[in-house]
């Protein structure tokens, strides 16, 4: 993905998250929005690296780490799931089919991991 495409994805997803969860703005303000954008850049970077390695475990390790960091900051795993679901939904607008299929597989595995952790 080009930097421009990544930025479009990040802005698209971040806007949707803050519309759907206004409490995030109340709790974290502008700094939270900036962190959401930064996190989405990291999501994309880790998806691309996993794709280059042909190995979804890189993304799953990142997902587990991300969950622990965000939980410490008061962000529940359900928000990460929501974020990942939104990425899946918009990938067809921005990503070629081969990458989209791999990214979607990674995200679905990440969501399964997060849901498993939430149930514990």
C-alpha positions as CSV (number, residue, x, y, z in Angstrom):
1,X,0.0,0.0,0.0
2,X,1.1,3.5,-0.7
3,X,1.4,6.0,2.2
4,X,-1.6,7.8,0.7
5,X,-3.7,4.7,0.7
6,X,-2.7,3.9,4.3
7,X,-3.6,7.4,5.4
8,X,-7.0,7.1,3.8
9,X,-7.6,3.8,5.5
10,X,-6.5,5.2,8.9
11,X,-8.6,8.3,8.6
12,X,-11.7,6.3,7.4
13,X,-11.5,3.8,10.3
14,X,-10.6,6.4,13.0
15,X,-13.6,8.6,11.9
16,X,-16.0,5.6,12.1
17,X,-14.7,4.5,15.5
18,X,-15.2,7.9,17.1
19,X,-18.6,8.3,15.6
20,X,-19.6,4.9,16.9
21,X,-18.0,5.4,20.4
22,X,-18.3,9.0,21.5
23,X,-17.3,8.0,25.0
24,X,-13.7,7.6,23.6
25,X,-13.6,11.3,22.8
26,X,-15.0,12.2,26.3
27,X,-12.4,10.0,28.0
28,X,-9.3,10.5,25.8
29,X,-10.0,13.8,23.9
30,X,-7.8,14.7,20.9
31,X,-4.8,12.7,22.2
32,X,-7.0,9.6,22.0
33,X,-7.9,10.3,18.4
34,X,-4.2,10.8,17.6
35,X,-3.4,7.5,19.3
36,X,-6.2,5.7,17.4
37,X,-4.7,6.9,14.1
38,X,-1.2,5.9,15.2
39,X,-2.5,2.5,16.3
40,X,-4.1,2.0,12.9
41,X,-0.9,2.8,11.2
42,X,0.7,0.1,13.3
43,X,-2.1,-2.3,12.5
44,X,-1.4,-1.8,8.8
45,X,2.4,-2.0,9.2
46,X,2.0,-5.3,11.0
47,X,-0.4,-6.7,8.5
48,X,2.0,-5.8,5.7
49,X,4.9,-7.4,7.5
50,X,2.9,-10.5,8.1
51,X,2.0,-10.6,4.4
52,X,5.7,-10.2,3.4
53,X,6.6,-13.1,5.7
54,X,3.5,-15.1,4.6
55,X,3.0,-15.7,8.4
56,X,0.0,-14.5,10.3
57,X,1.6,-15.3,13.7
58,X,3.5,-12.0,13.4
59,X,0.2,-10.1,13.4
60,X,-1.2,-12.4,16.2
61,X,1.8,-11.6,18.4
62,X,1.2,-7.9,17.8
63,X,-2.5,-8.3,18.6
64,X,-1.7,-9.9,22.0
65,X,0.8,-7.2,22.8
66,X,-1.6,-4.4,21.7
67,X,-4.4,-5.8,23.8
68,X,-2.2,-5.8,26.9
69,X,-1.0,-2.2,26.3
70,X,-4.5,-0.8,25.6
71,X,-6.1,-2.7,28.5
72,X,-3.5,-0.9,30.8
73,X,-4.8,2.4,29.3
74,X,-8.4,1.6,30.0
75,X,-9.3,0.6,26.4
76,X,-11.2,-2.8,26.4
77,X,-10.5,-5.5,23.9
78,X,-13.9,-5.0,22.4
79,X,-12.7,-1.7,20.9
80,X,-9.8,-3.5,19.2
81,X,-12.2,-6.0,17.8
82,X,-14.4,-3.2,16.6
83,X,-11.4,-1.5,15.0
84,X,-10.3,-4.8,13.3
85,X,-13.8,-5.4,12.0
86,X,-13.9,-1.9,10.5
87,X,-10.6,-2.5,8.7
88,X,-11.9,-5.7,7.2
89,X,-15.0,-3.9,5.9
90,X,-13.0,-1.1,4.2
91,X,-10.1,-3.1,2.8
92,X,-12.1,-3.9,-0.5
93,X,-12.1,-0.1,-1.1
94,X,-8.3,0.2,-0.9
95,X,-6.4,-3.1,-1.1
96,X,-5.9,-5.6,-3.9
97,X,-7.6,-9.0,-3.6
98,X,-4.6,-11.1,-2.7
99,X,-3.5,-8.7,0.1
100,X,-7.1,-8.3,1.2
101,X,-7.6,-12.0,1.6
102,X,-4.5,-12.4,3.7
103,X,-5.2,-9.3,5.8
104,X,-8.7,-10.5,6.4
105,X,-7.4,-13.9,7.5
106,X,-5.0,-12.3,9.9
107,X,-7.6,-10.0,11.3
108,X,-10.1,-12.8,11.8
109,X,-7.5,-14.8,13.7
110,X,-6.7,-11.7,15.8
111,X,-10.4,-11.2,16.6
112,X,-10.7,-14.8,17.7
113,X,-7.7,-14.3,20.0
114,X,-9.2,-11.2,21.5
115,X,-12.6,-12.8,22.0
116,X,-10.9,-15.8,23.7
117,X,-9.1,-13.4,26.0
118,X,-12.2,-11.5,26.8
119,X,-14.0,-14.7,27.9
120,X,-11.2,-15.5,30.4
